[in-house]
Amino acid sequence: MATVEERVKAVTARVLKLDPDEIKPEDSFTADLGAESVQSIELVAMFEEEFGIEMEEDAALSVETVGKAAEFIAQVCKEQGVVTDVS
Amino acid sequence: MRLILLDNSNEIRGNFYPLALSRPLWELRCGFNSLGQKLIDKVGANDVAYFVPDYMADSYRGKVEWPVNDSSVLDGDDLLIVDPRVKAESFDVTANPDKIGSEVGLDEQGNVLYARIAKDDLAKLPLAPAVTRVQARDEVGKLIAEAKEKLPNIRSALPRWQYIWDLVLANAEQITADFAAAGQHGIEGTVEQPNAIRGNKKDVYIAPGTIVHPMVVIDAEHGPVYIDEDAQIHSFTRIEGPCYIGKKTILLGAKCREGNSIGPFCRIGGEVEESIIHGYSNKYHDGFLGHAYVGEWVNLGAFTTNSDLKNDYSAVSVILDGRRAIDTGSVKVGSLIGDHVKTSIGTLFNTGSYVGPMALIMATGKPLPKFITSFAWFIEGVVTKGFGKGKLYEMAKMAMSRRDCQWTKTEQTMWDAVFEMTAPIRNQAIKKSRRAMLNR
């Protein structure tokens, strides 16, 4: 089972049409990966689908980097009882 | 006599969505003013009270001078309780019960159209005192049920508005009737020359404070034109009657075809035909709007255009509830656009489109789906949660502050309720959109 960060990278790569291997945790969605506001909305939607969670829009859209997104999502998963641990 | 306007069940109110999501039915407009004002004028009431759905009571109370959901008004005077869907011009019921007594008018299905209740008869209709204002609408419902049971019933064929598009389709005729009723004509504002008024000058009224710039055509040949106070009609505007331009509205070189009721405080350009536009809405730029009903605080971006006629000239259908298409029976129906909707440049609305209030639309270059749910962030052809309702509220607050109007807590509470009411349909749309996104 992939880690939260790996899954975040995979979704990011799919939405932004990038190579997942080129995405680093410190990458900013907007400044480094070129996400426009519309794509940010799509990213949040796809993260929710990927993890089966509901995120508060303002909080989710204020997350700037891939690594922070993984942390944020892991926290939301925990709060909403969604299992993400690697076996 | 006290006139009581009692709003309908949500099932009936749904026929007047998206506008009725945020206002009682009598605040819908046709011609010069609202359905409620027409009933008040017709009855000659100088004492009025309102009963609205609970979720909008506090917000509505802040907007009107008469009592809202206050059950104390159900005592102490003769009452005339009226279904706001009754067409005012046909309402020929004697309001005062003095000599003719109480009476309950029922339609063919036994639904109450009006109840005229003499003060003395109120004693026969025991009414439990309302504990809270929230329960007040139930109280008046009980009063009507009692009245129906204990007072004389008569069969009434009073015509009613059935759907929101009925108002659009009747607007031109209503403007003509309202113009005649207003009894005003002539130029009290400023008309800068050269200008052209076609038709009978008695069919034109330009109110004080209004400025008509040079090179404007007012064509009253096929119907009257009434321009209310402090409007500005910029050069190269053409206004065809019947038409009503509300107070402080600005027309910016608009091709204002027949049958429009616009304003107050609107800014309108491009081509508009047979449409009703509530206050504070903007369609500043080019683009066609026809047979549309537009709420307040709407902003239609440049080149936003709606279709109001199908290529095959068949009757237009409209989806009001997100599920079921209703045949309007009319070949011309445009868009129904709720309050605070914002569209991007180049938005194309299909014939008979429904756009829920607070929706934010980004054009796709193609005609959009015919039903767009309330609070939708419609982006890249799908409904998303976008930046959420908080951001939509921020934008509404900003738009209102630019016109010196205030976004109030009670208003936000009402919109929160609308958000919850419309959540099931919106969530379905979001799910469907997610599937579409995954398959891209």
Boltz contact constraints between the chains, C-beta under 6 A:
constraints:
  - contact:
      token1: [A, 38]
      token2: [B, 379]
      max_distance: 6.0
  - contact:
      token1: [A, 41]
      token2: [B, 379]
      max_distance: 6.0
  - contact:
      token1: [A, 41]
      token2: [B, 384]
      max_distance: 6.0
  - contact:
      token1: [A, 41]
      token2: [B, 386]
      max_distance: 6.0
  - contact:
      token1: [A, 45]
      token2: [B, 384]
      max_distance: 6.0
  - contact:
      token1: [A, 45]
      token2: [B, 434]
      max_distance: 6.0
  - contact:
      token1: [A, 49]
      token2: [B, 434]
      max_distance: 6.0
  - contact:
      token1: [A, 57]
      token2: [B, 385]
      max_distance: 6.0
  - contact:
      token1: [A, 57]
      token2: [B, 387]
      max_distance: 6.0
  - contact:
      token1: [A, 57]
      token2: [B, 388]
      max_distance: 6.0
  - contact:
      token1: [A, 58]
      token2: [B, 388]
      max_distance: 6.0
  - contact:
      token1: [A, 58]
      token2: [B, 390]
      max_distance: 6.0
